[in-house]
Amino acid sequence: MVEVPDEVHTARVADLFDLVADSYDNLGVPFFGPIAERLVDAVEPQPGARALDIGCGRGAVLFRLAEAVGSSGEVTGIDLAPRMVAVTAHEARARGLTNVHLQVMDAMRPSLPCGHYDVVTASFMLFFLPDPAAALTAWRSLLVPHGTVGVSTFGGWDPRWEELDDLFAPYRDARFFPVDPRDPDGPFGTDAAVESLMRTAGLVHERTTAFDLDLAFDDPGQWYSWTRSHGQRMLWDSIPEAERDQVRDAALERVEGWREGSGRVVTRHKIRLTLAERP
Ligand SMILES: C[S@@+](CC[C@H](N)C(=O)[O-])C[C@H]1O[C@@H](n2cnc3c(N)ncnc32)[C@H](O)[C@@H]1O
């Protein structure tokens, strides 16, 4: 694993998500939305509650939390990427939501009121952090006693995605993921490992649920556009420009082989939700 100072890593992640902010979760491929729905259901925000969504991106979780807590509640979203925050704040205004607040902020150092939030969520973002246990420790102090934290991570990949690994391996840029989220021995490798992060952070009653999610594309071209619209963009951009078209064509040829009879490409992933509470 490449050693990179935290501030360099943080700046690179912010630049990456600024770059994809407009297309992120906006290409007609349901993925972050269905996960957010399950996560919000799991943390059970009550009407009038105060909720914090960390690494809120384009608001997949944030807007569902806002609906759940209603106008008497309050929802705060923070994200490292200024453009993500700007477009999501614009959408909150367009939706007429006056109880949704957005701020550019590093999840490792949240400068927010302690003991204030009934619910803290972080969907598909924990593995971007240089020290997930330290982040969870900081988030614990933001919760009210017995408040709930809920995170989503990958529980398992469709094995077919591994058919592409050798294409990207020579270029894989470890600086975006301080730990490999797919390492079976790493902090996101098993349910128990993620629960252990919660315990290390002083959280209790840690528990896991998982569900399968079908990720469906109209065709390989949509698969390619989608992989360029979120964190996987880093894989493409790590490839020197002169070689990028060649790697893309090789990947598309393999994805072509995944087509179903209908012509669509459908892959199935396991999504893990991990919940815990402040004592
Ligand atoms: C894969 S996206 C998930 C966004 C959203 N939670 C969703 O489910 O669609 C990861 C998000 O985490 C944000 N992020 C990554 N590192 C962060 C950090 N240190 N502090 C705050 N946000 C961060 C990124 O900018 C990006 O918007």
The ligand as a Tripos MOL2 file, in Angstrom:
@<TRIPOS>MOLECULE
LIG
   27    29     1     0     0
SMALL
NO_CHARGES

@<TRIPOS>ATOM
      1 C1        -19.2700    7.1670   -3.0170 C.3       1 LIG1
      2 S1        -19.7390    8.7860   -2.4980 S.3       1 LIG1
      3 C2        -21.1930    8.4870   -1.4620 C.3       1 LIG1
      4 C3        -22.0980    9.7000   -1.4140 C.3       1 LIG1
      5 C4        -23.4350    9.4650   -0.7390 C.3       1 LIG1
      6 N1        -23.2760    9.0990    0.6510 N.3       1 LIG1
      7 C5        -24.2380    8.4220   -1.4870 C.2       1 LIG1
      8 O1        -24.5550    7.3720   -0.8810 O.co2     1 LIG1
      9 O2        -24.5350    8.6350   -2.6690 O.co2     1 LIG1
     10 C6        -18.5290    9.1960   -1.2620 C.3       1 LIG1
     11 C7        -18.6650   10.6300   -0.7920 C.3       1 LIG1
     12 O3        -17.8410   10.7990    0.3710 O.3       1 LIG1
     13 C8        -17.2080   12.0480    0.2910 C.3       1 LIG1
     14 N2        -15.9990   11.9990    1.1100 N.ar      1 LIG1
     15 C9        -14.8940   11.2560    0.9100 C.ar      1 LIG1
     16 N3        -13.9900   11.4970    1.8770 N.ar      1 LIG1
     17 C10       -14.5610   12.4100    2.7170 C.ar      1 LIG1
     18 C11       -14.1250   13.0660    3.9010 C.ar      1 LIG1
     19 N4        -12.9100   12.8620    4.4050 N.pl3     1 LIG1
     20 N5        -14.9640   13.9370    4.4930 N.ar      1 LIG1
     21 C12       -16.1950   14.1830    3.9680 C.ar      1 LIG1
     22 N6        -16.6480   13.6040    2.8580 N.ar      1 LIG1
     23 C13       -15.8490   12.7280    2.2220 C.ar      1 LIG1
     24 C14       -16.9280   12.2440   -1.1960 C.3       1 LIG1
     25 O4        -16.6830   13.5870   -1.5310 O.3       1 LIG1
     26 C15       -18.2040   11.6720   -1.8140 C.3       1 LIG1
     27 O5        -19.1930   12.6530   -1.9860 O.3       1 LIG1
@<TRIPOS>BOND
     1     1     2 1
     2     2     3 1
     3     2    10 1
     4     3     4 1
     5     4     5 1
     6     5     6 1
     7     5     7 1
     8     7     8 2
     9     7     9 1
    10    10    11 1
    11    11    12 1
    12    11    26 1
    13    12    13 1
    14    13    14 1
    15    13    24 1
    16    14    15 ar
    17    14    23 ar
    18    15    16 ar
    19    16    17 ar
    20    17    18 ar
    21    17    23 ar
    22    18    19 1
    23    18    20 ar
    24    20    21 ar
    25    21    22 ar
    26    22    23 ar
    27    24    25 1
    28    24    26 1
    29    26    27 1
@<TRIPOS>SUBSTRUCTURE
     1 LIG1         1 GROUP 0 **** ****
